[in-house]
Amino acid sequence: MQNFFLNKWSAIRNSSAGLPEDEKSLYVPPGAKPLTQRQLNLYYYFIFIKEIARKHQVKKSLEIGCGRGTMSLFLATYLGTQTTLLDQEPDAIALARQEFVRHGAAAEYHVADALDTGLPAESFDAVVSIGLAEHIDNVEKLLAEEYRLLKPGGVMISLNIPRKFSVQYLNRGYRFLKKALGKYTDKVNRDYYRNALQAADYARIARQVGFERVEITPTAPYPIYTPMSPKNDRRIAALRRGLLAVRKRFYCFPYRATRLFGQAHFCVGVKGPGPELR
């Protein structure tokens, strides 16, 4: 798994626009619309996080396993949050730094282990991770470190993409078909490591390390189809923007999904006293 992400961030950083299946930038500036499938995912993850950050009056946040740092860039530019980014891969931090500089935003950057960050205790109002915990065996140690880093009343927000049946299986069928037609040569299934934990397991572990008012919110109701031509990718994203406008009439969070079909879930918990999550 580590080699997969090491190679990924290095390749994206050294490319002009990103990889065929992963854009260099997923950030959506204020007033703009998400134009691709991946941008749409990250933008609506931020919509969820933004509401929690506002209710908890988050002024200082840490993103662990930040990758290109998209979520921190959203927090910094949309909410004026003082952001710190941490990843064990230097290429990921370098890529995140490039993104922040390009958009005129400031942050602190650390290359460190997510399980032992070396950062001072009780330093942040929020600790955020996007697609990190499922790649780690010792999730209890990860969440305990996040708990340690939070100020009393601080909030942990973890977007997890567990190994489970989900709507994303449609992409496997899409890749299988492309491979059968000779239009795709890579593996149909990704072989990077994911643990066996499910949403209830993350909630249980969060409570064990001390988090209160732990809540699970299934999310990501649409599969990401890859590889896809840029034109078709934007067409799919435009269609989904329309569907989400309709869903917004019925859901406070239109990117909510069912526990069965949702590709991911948010696990959110509070360190001690603080406002209700919703």
C-alpha positions, 0 to 999 in steps of 0.5 A: 500500500505504501509503495502504491501511494508513494508512486502515485504522489510522485507521478501526479506531482511530476505530471502536467495535469495528473494521471489518466485516472486522478487529476493533479488538482481536485480543488473547486474555487469559491463560486465555481462548480465541480467539473469532474467526478473526483472534484464532485466527490471532494467538494461534497465531502467538504460541504459535509465538513464545512457545516460541522466546522462552522458549528464547532467554530473551528479556527485551527485544523489538522489534516492527517494523511493529507495527500494533495491537501484538497480538504485543507485548501477548502477549509483555508479558502472557504472558511479562513481556517488556519490549516496544518497538513501532515503526510508520511510521503514527501511528494504528497506534502510537496504537491499540497504545498504547490496547490496552496501556493497556486491558490494564494493560501498558507499552511504548515506542513509536516512529513510524519507518521499518522500514528505518531505525529510528534505534534503537541497535544491539544493543539487543534479544533478539528482533525480531519482525514479523508480515505486514510483509516481504511489503509491502517491496521491499528485504527485504535492508535490512529484515533487515539493520536487524533484524540490527543491532538484535539483541544477539549471540545474539538471534533474528529472527522474521518471519511472512511472508504471500507472494503465492502459491497458498494455502488463502486462495484459498477466501476469494476464492471465498466473496467472489465468491459473496457478490458474485454474490448481491449481498451484497458490494460491495467488491473480491474481491481486495485490491489492496495491494502484495506483493513476489514473494518466497517462503519460500526467498527470505526464508531466502536473504536472511536468511543473506546479511545474517548470520543463522545457523540460519535455518529456515522453518516453514509456518503458517496452515492455515485460510482467514479468511473475510470478511466474516462475521457475528459469530455465524458467525465465532465458530462457525467459530473454535469448530470450528477450536479443536476441530480444533486440539485434535486436531492437537495430538496429532500436531504440536508446533505444531498451526498448522503447514501444508504449504508448498503450502497454508499461507497464511504462513510463519515465517522465524527466524534467530539472530545468531551464537551462541545456543541451537538454535531447536527 
